[in-house]
Amino acid sequence: MTRVLYPGSFDPFHNGHRELVETAAHLFDEVVVAAWHNPEKGEPLLALDERVEIIGEALAHIGNASVTSFATLVVDLASALGADMIVRGLRAPSDLESEMAQAQMNLAMSGVHTLFLPSASPNSYIASKYIREIVRLGGDAATMVPPAVAARLQQRYPR
């Protein structure tokens, strides 16, 4: 059985994230989506427990995906879960530089490889940082996020 870990802040979880999980779920036996609070990204749009809850709702149609949260190093979580590898998405060539550095660091620390899955869909322009800005400024990002996320954002940030 091949288990992969998909870590990220997922603030908020969007259609590009969902697409990556769906792809990974077709390729591997189990996908663990792990959300964490990234202090480098400033004040979160949604609390960590809310993110875990709505990611679970957004992925309910995927039988071999689960959701958790973490506050450790990604490689420590990968080890604790028995993950065979880490998966990361690439939206644009510019993502590769930072993702490659992280992947090499994780490999050096733990021996866990990272597999990059490129986005080749209309979702490739979506980024959580843009959704946070749109929502905080009263815009509508409903077409960029799964329905469960859109409903939560509408409750929290009514237009």
N, C-alpha and C positions, 0 to 999 in steps of 0.2 A: 504494500500500500504506500502510495506517495502522498505525503502531506506537505503543503506549501504554506508559507506565511506571507500575508500581504499587509505590511504595517503602514501606518500613516496617521496624520492628524484628522483627516476626513471632516474638516470643519468649514462647510458642511460636506457630506457625502453627496456626490453628483453623478450624473449619467455616465461620465467617463470612468469613474470608479466602478460603477455597477457593470459596465461593459467589460472591464478588466477581470472582475470576479467571475462573470459569466464565461469568459474565455478560459480562465484558469480552471474553472470547474469542469469544463469539457476535456481539458488536458490532463488533469490530475485527479486522484481519488478523493482528496480532501483539501479544502481551502479554508484557512483560518484568517479572518480579517481582524486586525488588531489596531484599535484606536488609542491614541495617547494625546496628552496636552503638550504641544510644542511651544515653549515659552518664547521662542524667537519670532513667532507669528502674532504676538501681542494678545490682546483680550479676545478670548474665543467668542464666536457667535453663539454657539450652543455648548452647554456643559457636557463633560465627557460621558456621564451616564446617559444623557439624552441622546448623544451621538450613537452610543452602543445600541440603545433601544431602537432608534429609527433606522439604523443600518440593518438590524435584524429584521425589521418590517420590510425594508426595501429588498432584502435578499430572501424573503420567505419562500419564493418560488424555486430556490436552488437548494436541493436536498443535501448536497455535500459541502455546504458552506456554513461556517459558524462565525460568531463574533465575540470578541473579548476586548478588554482594555489592558493597558500595561503602563508601568512607570519605571521600567528597567531599560537596560541596553537591549536593542533589537536582537543581538546575537544571544543574549541570555534568555530572552523569550523563545527564540528559535530552538535553543537547546532544551529548555523546559518542556516545550511542546513536542519535541522530537521531529521538528520540521526538517525535511530533506533539502529544502532551499527556500530562498526568499524571492518573491516576485515583485517587480516594480514596473510601472507603466511609463512609456515615453510618448509624449504628445508631439514634441518637435525636436529637431537635432540639438537645440540648445539645452534640453533636459539631460542629454547624455553625459555632459561633462561632470555635473555635480553628482548624478546618479552613479557614474562609473567610479568616482572617488569614494563614495560611500560603500559601494559594492566591494571595492578592493580593500578598504579598511575592515569591513565585516569579514571578508575571507581571511585576511591576515590574523584577525583576532580569534576566529572560531573555526575556520575551515568550511563554513557554510557559503555556498555559491549563491549568486543572485542571477535570476533569469529576467531579462528585459522583454516585455511584451509591448510592441508598438501599437499605437492607436492609428487605425486607418479609416476612421469613420467620421461622420459629421460632429462627433463629440470631442474631437481633438482640440478644439479651441477653448473648451471649458476648463476653468481653474477655480479652485475654492476661493482664492483671494479676490477674484472678480465678483463672485457670488456674494461674498461678505460685504463688499462695497455696494453692490446693487441693492441688497436687502437693507443695509443700514441707512441708505439714502432714499428709501421708499420705493425702489423699483421692483419689478416683477421678474423673478428668476425661475418661475415654475416650470418652464420648458427645459431647463438645464438640470433639474434634479428629479429623482423618483417621486411619485405622488406622496409617499409617506413623509419625505423630507419637505416637500412643498407645503403640506398641511401644517407641519410643525413650525415652519418659518412664518407662515401666514398667521398662526396663533401668536407667536412671539413678536413679530414685527408687522402688524396690520398696516395696510396701505391706506 
